[in-house]
Amino acid sequence: MDAKPGFGCNFRNDFAIIFKAWRREKHLLLKQVAADLGVTVSIVSLWELGRRFPDGKNIEQLLQYTGLTFCRLFCLKAAKCTRGLCLLKKSPRR
């Protein structure tokens, strides 16, 4: 699931890097994130390794859980992006 040419993001790989960094920054264990999201530790681990990609339901949960926009969670170059999608406000944190 790569981004469109010219956008400069590889959603699968970028998500793995960003999500793992976010989790570590928040000092959350894999098992805590898995429990909070209602998935297995294996799933979270595979996301962080870039071997699996969240489905639509999980993506919405992840956006709410992290409080990040889609671009901030799925694109390493989002901070430099001027597209409207990247400029959306943060999702509210539960």
C-alpha positions, 0 to 999 in steps of 0.5 A, spaced: 500 500 500 504 505 497 502 512 496 501 515 489 507 517 485 510 524 487 507 524 494 513 521 497 510 516 502 510 509 503 505 508 508 506 501 510 514 502 512 512 509 514 507 507 519 511 502 522 517 507 524 512 512 526 508 508 530 513 504 534 517 511 535 510 514 538 509 508 542 516 508 545 515 516 546 509 514 550 512 509 554 507 504 552 508 496 552 506 492 546 501 489 551 498 495 553 497 498 546 494 491 544 489 491 550 487 498 549 486 497 541 483 490 542 488 486 538 493 481 540 500 483 541 503 479 535 498 484 531 502 490 534 508 487 533 507 485 526 505 493 525 511 495 528 515 491 523 512 493 517 509 486 516 502 487 517 498 493 515 492 496 519 485 495 516 480 500 516 477 499 523 484 499 526 486 505 522 480 509 525 482 506 532 489 508 531 488 515 529 483 516 535 488 512 540 494 516 538 491 523 536 495 524 530 492 525 523 492 520 518 499 523 514 502 524 521 501 517 523 502 514 516 507 519 512 514 520 515 514 526 510 508 529 513 511 535 516 513 538 509 507 536 506 502 542 504 496 538 501 490 539 505 490 532 508 496 533 512 494 540 515 488 537 518 487 538 526 489 532 530 484 527 532 481 528 539 484 523 544 480 519 548 
